[in-house]
Amino acid sequence: MIERLREGPYAILRWAMPKVNVLNAESVAAFREAIESVLQDPTIEGIVITSRNREFLAGADLETVQALVEAGDPQTIYASSWAVQETFLRLERGGKPVVAALNGSALGGGYELALACHHRIAVADPAIELGLPETTLGLMPGGGGTQRLPRKIGLTAALELILEGRRLRPQEALQKGLIEATVETPEALIEAALRWLSQKPLATNPWIKDSAGPEALFKNLAHSPVFSAAIARLREKTYGHYPGLEYCLRAIYEGLHVPFEEALRIESRYFAKTLATRTARAMVKTLFLERQRLLNLPHRPKGIPPASIQKVAILGGGMMGRAIAYVCAQAGYDTWVKDTTEAALTQAQAFSENLLERAQKRGYLTPARAQTLRQHLHFTIDYADLAGADLVIEAVFEDRAVKSQVYREVLPYLSPKGILASNTSTLPITSLAEAAGYEERFIGLHFFSPAERMPLLEVILGQKTGEETLAWALDFAQRIGKVPIVVRDSRGFFTSRVFGMYVREGLRMLLEGIPPALIENLGRQAGMPVGPLALADEVSISLMYSILRQTERDLGVSLSEDPVAKVGPLFVEQLGRVGRKAGGGFYEYPTDGRKKYLWPRLHELFLPRSVNPAEYADLMDRFLYVQTAEALRTYAEGVLLDKRDGDVGSILGWGFAPFTGGVFHFIEWVGESTFHARAAQLVQRYGDRFSIV
Ligand code: NAD
């Protein structure tokens, strides 16, 4: 597990676990033993820690974490954290200089090990990530991170990194002081580490009691106003939904008042409290276990050889098409964007240039990689350039006629086994496939905006979509690094249908006279990332309205009771306030850099009534329950294949209250019987949309 090599008077300890280097009971014990042997060997003067695998050390073994979280016993959790702390302390205080040679990513416990070393050198490769991302899974660092990082880089910078769980590339990590040096190539790494050791550096860190760092300094730091601000910011952002974040803050604050070893014990205690929460259980399950399961493509039909996709064509270089193209080029596909005018293509190209520039500035991309990506991206107004495309992703206007026309036009250029996919957010895939006259190799690939960042891909099966088409689509998802969920065809599929209920509930409240600011605040307080009115503006009121009209036409029904039917005519037809892209919707979007704010005239159009704070609980529950009720309907109808997919999809797709573990897991999070009783109450008070199937 840990290889011991020797280079003159120095020992090189190399993590070499069979698959991925992780911290678990066995590997910590093996590492401890390796450290002891080199510390006790009088011929060894210094230690290099590195790895034989692609990553340096990926952190805690999340399966172990999952088992701890499931068992929920604070004593056991504490003991597991303390075993790591002791090992790292032994290394840090062992009396021999130690350098971390970071050949790959060091996250969570991996970076905490690096922190316990006396010097850190990383390869300047943008694929490498460093940092403490535990809080993004509802957890907190438990290997000394909350104590060493603030003492190393300062309180303000450390709080931001830990509470936001940010991952940094080597270049930024160097600027922020997380590491001391970088080297250009992996080959130069060990040499640089040995060079550092050869300078006979001090074998200590400033925060170790009997060395340079006076404890008083940290005490002053602990009284800094930074904490009051951090508490307020945390509250504003999370409304107390993430106990792990609060425990983390407490561990930092309390730890800075006491000697270092005691500080580590405080961290381990809060770590145990955090892992024993239902939030940690919910988040680890959905965001780690289930997400990981989906990355292994459980819905891929068996026995079909890997996809052979080389050339990808994107129809429409608008907001979605241009971002999808970037993602495809990034994955190494020969990517072509087709639009109708040069002006549209210029804009699409400017978009990717902008992304490339930003990524390079932040150290995410080397100039050479940027150049390769550029070479993979082509822009054209001529279908002939798409000849031989293995996958066509259509992202033109959400309009049946336009879509049908481009299908007819592009089909002759598809390779013989070519797949035609639509990025439609709402139109049934089966009907589009029929219109194209190309059904077996037609599929829905629903990306989320901004597609270059959003991790989810909703894959939609038409009635006649073939198995190979699905297999290829999933292989494609995997290659572009998205998490795919598979759903059957339905109007709005799974995602648009469920989050549409959130937006509609907000519109209903507006029509009921709930003040707009209250609606927005309660939406966020319930755990959603943005208020429903802000979300309506993002999606655009005109899009929702045109979808509603299209649905009425397709089904031959009148949907006049739908809240979108009630606000649509006013906002779209009369006022032209269709959302953010038009500069105004429910919000105003100033062009002078000021933040958006609610359109003041909403108060004239929807006369606000006074709301008793006792009503807030109902209003907040309406937001979450209405989504879960709809999600259950999609499952009952067979649209969604697996509820666990829906949990992942709801968090990654539209940010459904992550602390609950997702739109289905919400039921378990609330408690099954409490959930049903509350849903029944909401049905009685507000209507059938809350009924549970
Ligand atoms: P958009 O209006 O920004 O872009 C559409 C692009 O298609 C424009 O550049 C237009 O010039 C181009 N186009 C129109 N007719 C064309 C033709 N005949 N040939 C080639 N190009 C043509 O729209 P968008 O927001 O990018 O949406 C595109 C599709 O993606 C829609 O089906 C939409 O439902 C879906 N979608 C949108 C979002 C979103 O958040 N906006 C999210 C998921 C899916």
Residues whose N, C-alpha, C, O or C-beta is under 5 A from the ligand:
A	BS01	NAD	L315 G316 G317 G318 M319 M320 G321 K338 D339 T340 A344 A395 V396 F397 E398 V406 N423 T424 S425 F447 F448 S449
